[in-house]
């Protein structure tokens, strides 16, 4: 599966596979582009990613995961909804 968030390469997540779909959290893994701190997007390097779809609820009458976190464990990142910053996507913006 590919998830493309548009824009520069850091929004392109490829070869994503999911586990535990339908539970409180769905865990995924794949490949993305990690942007080194204080560097432009053109300095991004292809790296393994982990994804967590969470906050299972209702959006526009459909049962959905309302948030997606993407992080790069090989670069010391981990799943923390409080600090994910730009890597935390709200999937239900039209409520």
C-alpha positions in Angstrom: 0.0 0.0 0.0 1.1 3.5 -0.7 0.1 6.6 1.3 0.9 9.9 -0.4 0.3 13.0 1.6 1.3 15.3 -1.3 4.1 17.9 -1.4 7.8 17.0 -1.0 9.1 13.4 -0.7 8.6 13.3 3.1 4.9 12.8 2.5 5.4 9.6 0.5 5.1 6.3 2.5 5.5 3.2 0.4 5.3 -0.6 0.8 3.0 -0.1 3.9 1.7 -3.2 5.5 -0.7 -3.3 8.4 -1.3 -5.4 11.5 -4.1 -5.4 14.1 -6.5 -3.5 11.8 -9.8 -2.9 13.6 -8.3 -2.8 17.1 -7.7 0.3 19.2 -4.5 0.9 17.2 -3.4 -0.5 13.8 0.4 -0.9 13.5 2.0 -0.5 10.1 5.5 -0.5 8.6 7.0 0.5 5.3 9.4 3.0 3.8 9.5 6.7 3.8 11.8 9.7 3.6 13.4 11.0 6.7 14.4 14.6 6.7 17.6 15.3 8.8 17.2 18.1 11.4 17.9 21.5 10.1 18.1 20.3 6.5 15.8 20.9 3.5 13.5 18.2 2.2 15.9 17.6 -0.7 18.3 16.2 1.9 15.8 13.5 2.9 17.0 9.9 2.9 14.9 6.7 2.3 14.4 4.9 5.7 12.2 2.4 7.3 9.0 3.8 8.9 6.5 2.7 11.5 2.9 3.9 11.4 0.2 3.9 14.1 -3.4 4.5 13.1 -5.2 5.4 16.4 -8.2 7.2 17.9 -10.8 4.8 16.5 -14.1 6.6 16.3 -16.7 8.0 14.0 -16.1 10.5 11.2 -18.9 11.6 8.9 -20.9 8.5 10.0 -18.1 6.0 9.3 -16.0 4.1 11.8 -12.4 5.3 11.1 -9.0 5.8 12.7 -9.0 9.6 13.2 -5.2 10.0 13.6 -2.1 8.6 12.0 1.4 8.9 13.4 4.5 8.2 11.3 7.9 7.8 12.8 11.4 6.6 12.0 12.7 4.2 14.6 16.1 3.9 12.9 16.6 7.6 13.6 15.6 7.4 17.3 12.0 8.4 16.8 9.1 6.6 18.6 5.3 6.7 18.8 4.2 9.5 21.2 1.0 11.3 20.3 1.9 14.2 22.6 5.1 15.0 20.7 4.8 13.7 17.2 4.5 17.2 15.8 4.3 17.2 12.0 4.2 13.4 11.8 0.7 13.3 13.4 -2.0 13.5 10.8 -5.7 14.2 11.6 -7.6 11.9 9.2 -11.1 13.4 10.1 -10.9 17.1 9.3 -14.5 17.3 7.9 -16.7 16.5 10.9 
